[in-house]
Amino acid sequence: MIRRLAALLCLALLVFPGCKEDKPPPELSTGDKELLRTKADEKIGIIITQNLPALFAGVVVFRSDAFLYQSRMLDAANLSVLNSFGNTAILQLNSPDILPLLKEPSVKKVFYLCRQGTLARLDTPFELDMLRRFGDGKEDQPVPFRIRFRQPPEEKDDQLLKAAGFTVHSRAGYVWSVTGPLKRLPRLLESDRIQFYELASNGGTK
């Protein structure tokens, strides 16, 4: 009887993982906390301090060219490069990768971007321009670009854009022209209602 109850309890924990006890937060050293404060954005800080499992695409800004000078380090760390431009790369990261990466002297900053599969929504010129801007330290500057919705846009889409810090300039059916800082792009990428992101006609020249 006891074995049966134990088996049922294990099954319940598998089916209802929310019933499991939360993992305790990691014990971070003073140095680790300082790295999170100076080199990581808020979302990555939350992933580490709350011990959240996470597999995601992150934007990493280096002190030198990512392809020429960082390839050996990234290979040794077994980190996959999804794209790169100049001193910036999009890496596939998991929670355990973050602190060792932040400890690399060549790393200036690490930003959370999105789930890896979501990268397919970024037009290639848009993605490269985004990397260039992060590498230049201009992730907070407003950038014009266009978004295409999967379904007819609704009021909640307008509210999402405003909450994320973006301004809508024009609406043409499924395609809207917006402006906002690329540092806030991860908030938009959480929505599956937006199908595609591309540069505005002058988006790559500002």
C-alpha positions as CSV (number, residue, x, y, z in Angstrom):
1,M,0.0,0.0,0.0
2,I,2.8,2.4,0.9
3,R,4.6,1.7,-2.4
4,R,1.4,2.4,-4.3
5,L,0.9,5.7,-2.5
6,A,4.5,6.6,-3.2
7,A,4.1,5.8,-6.9
8,L,0.9,7.8,-7.1
9,L,2.7,10.8,-5.4
10,C,5.6,10.6,-7.9
11,L,3.1,10.5,-10.8
12,A,1.2,13.5,-9.4
13,L,4.5,15.5,-9.2
14,L,5.3,14.7,-12.8
15,V,1.8,15.7,-14.0
16,F,1.5,18.7,-11.8
17,P,5.0,20.1,-11.6
18,G,3.7,23.2,-9.8
19,C,3.2,21.0,-6.8
20,K,6.9,20.6,-6.4
21,E,8.7,22.7,-3.9
22,D,10.4,25.7,-5.5
23,K,14.2,25.4,-5.8
24,P,16.0,27.6,-3.4
25,P,17.7,30.7,-4.9
26,P,21.4,30.1,-5.6
27,E,23.9,31.5,-3.2
28,L,25.7,34.2,-5.2
29,S,29.0,35.7,-4.2
30,T,29.5,39.4,-4.0
31,G,31.4,39.1,-7.3
32,D,28.6,37.3,-9.0
33,K,26.1,39.9,-7.9
34,E,28.4,42.7,-9.2
35,L,28.7,40.9,-12.6
36,L,24.9,40.6,-12.8
37,R,24.5,44.3,-12.0
38,T,27.1,45.6,-14.4
39,K,27.1,43.1,-17.3
40,A,23.6,41.6,-17.5
41,D,20.2,43.0,-18.2
42,E,17.3,42.8,-15.8
43,K,15.8,39.6,-17.4
44,I,19.0,37.7,-17.1
45,G,19.4,38.8,-13.5
46,I,16.0,37.4,-12.7
47,I,16.8,34.1,-14.4
48,I,19.9,33.7,-12.2
49,T,18.6,35.1,-8.9
50,Q,15.4,33.1,-9.1
51,N,17.1,29.9,-10.4
52,L,14.8,29.7,-13.4
53,P,15.5,27.1,-16.1
54,A,15.9,28.9,-19.4
55,L,17.1,28.1,-22.9
56,F,17.2,31.3,-24.9
57,A,18.9,33.5,-27.5
58,G,21.0,36.2,-26.0
59,V,22.8,39.2,-27.4
60,V,26.4,39.3,-26.2
61,V,28.6,42.4,-26.7
62,F,32.4,41.7,-26.7
63,R,35.3,44.1,-26.4
64,S,36.6,42.9,-29.8
65,D,35.4,41.3,-33.0
66,A,33.2,38.3,-32.1
67,F,34.1,36.1,-35.2
68,L,37.9,36.9,-35.3
69,Y,38.8,36.9,-31.6
70,Q,36.0,35.1,-29.7
71,S,35.5,31.9,-31.7
72,R,38.0,29.8,-29.7
73,M,36.6,30.9,-26.3
74,L,33.0,30.2,-27.5
75,D,34.0,26.8,-28.8
76,A,35.7,25.9,-25.5
77,A,32.6,27.0,-23.6
78,N,30.4,24.9,-26.0
79,L,28.3,27.9,-26.9
80,S,26.4,28.0,-30.2
81,V,26.7,31.2,-32.3
82,L,23.4,31.9,-34.1
83,N,24.6,35.1,-35.8
84,S,27.3,37.7,-35.4
85,F,28.2,41.2,-36.6
86,G,31.3,43.1,-35.5
87,N,31.8,42.8,-31.8
88,T,28.3,41.4,-31.1
89,A,26.8,37.9,-31.4
90,I,23.6,36.1,-30.8
91,L,24.3,33.0,-28.7
92,Q,22.2,30.1,-27.6
93,L,22.4,30.2,-23.8
94,N,21.1,28.2,-20.9
95,S,21.0,29.3,-17.3
96,P,24.3,27.5,-16.3
97,D,26.1,29.3,-19.2
98,I,25.4,32.8,-17.9
99,L,27.8,33.4,-15.0
100,P,30.8,31.8,-16.6
101,L,30.2,34.0,-19.7
102,L,29.9,37.1,-17.6
103,K,33.2,36.3,-16.0
104,E,35.0,36.4,-19.3
105,P,37.0,39.6,-19.5
106,S,36.2,40.0,-23.2
107,V,32.4,40.2,-22.5
108,K,31.1,43.7,-22.0
109,K,27.3,43.0,-21.7
110,V,24.8,40.2,-22.1
111,F,21.1,40.9,-23.0
112,Y,18.2,38.5,-23.0
113,L,16.6,38.4,-26.5
114,C,14.0,35.7,-27.0
115,R,13.3,32.0,-27.4
116,Q,15.6,30.7,-30.1
117,G,12.7,29.7,-32.5
118,T,11.5,33.3,-32.4
119,L,14.6,34.5,-34.3
120,A,13.0,33.3,-37.5
121,R,10.7,36.3,-37.3
122,L,13.6,38.8,-37.7
123,D,14.4,39.8,-41.2
124,T,18.2,39.3,-41.8
125,P,18.9,43.1,-42.4
126,F,16.9,43.9,-39.3
127,E,18.8,41.4,-37.2
128,L,22.2,42.6,-38.4
129,D,21.3,46.2,-37.8
130,M,20.1,45.3,-34.3
131,L,23.5,43.6,-33.6
132,R,25.3,46.7,-34.9
133,R,23.3,49.0,-32.6
134,F,23.9,46.8,-29.6
135,G,27.6,46.7,-30.4
136,D,27.7,50.5,-30.7
137,G,25.9,50.9,-27.3
138,K,22.8,52.4,-29.0
139,E,20.3,49.8,-27.8
140,D,18.4,52.5,-25.9
141,Q,18.0,54.8,-29.0
142,P,14.7,54.8,-30.9
143,V,14.7,52.9,-34.1
144,P,12.1,52.9,-36.9
145,F,11.0,49.5,-38.2
146,R,7.9,47.6,-39.4
147,I,6.0,44.7,-37.9
148,R,3.6,42.3,-39.6
149,F,0.8,40.6,-37.7
150,R,-0.4,37.0,-38.2
151,Q,-4.0,38.1,-37.7
152,P,-5.9,41.4,-37.9
153,P,-4.4,43.7,-35.3
154,E,-6.5,44.4,-32.2
155,E,-6.6,46.9,-29.4
156,K,-4.5,44.6,-27.2
157,D,-1.7,44.8,-29.8
158,D,-1.6,48.6,-29.6
159,Q,-1.5,48.3,-25.8
160,L,1.4,45.8,-25.9
161,L,3.4,48.2,-28.1
162,K,2.8,51.1,-25.8
163,A,3.6,49.1,-22.7
164,A,6.8,48.0,-24.3
165,G,7.8,51.6,-25.0
166,F,7.1,51.7,-28.8
167,T,5.2,54.3,-30.7
168,V,3.0,53.4,-33.7
169,H,3.3,55.8,-36.6
170,S,1.1,54.2,-39.2
171,R,-1.2,51.2,-39.7
172,A,-1.6,49.6,-43.1
173,G,-3.7,46.4,-42.6
174,Y,-1.5,43.8,-41.1
175,V,1.7,46.0,-41.3
176,W,2.4,48.7,-38.7
177,S,5.3,51.1,-38.7
178,V,6.7,51.7,-35.2
179,T,9.6,53.3,-33.4
180,G,11.3,52.3,-30.2
181,P,14.5,51.1,-28.5
182,L,15.7,47.7,-29.5
183,K,16.5,47.0,-25.9
184,R,12.7,46.7,-25.4
185,L,12.4,44.3,-28.4
186,P,12.3,41.1,-26.2
187,R,8.9,42.3,-24.8
188,L,7.4,42.3,-28.3
189,L,9.1,39.0,-29.2
190,E,7.1,37.3,-26.4
191,S,3.9,37.8,-28.4
192,D,3.2,35.2,-31.1
193,R,0.8,37.6,-32.7
194,I,3.6,39.4,-34.5
195,Q,4.8,37.4,-37.4
196,F,7.7,39.4,-38.8
197,Y,10.0,42.3,-38.1
198,E,11.8,44.3,-40.8
199,L,13.7,47.5,-41.2
200,A,12.0,50.7,-42.2
201,S,13.3,52.2,-45.4
202,N,15.7,54.4,-43.5
203,G,16.1,52.0,-40.5
204,G,19.7,51.1,-41.3
205,T,21.0,54.6,-41.8
206,K,20.2,56.2,-38.5
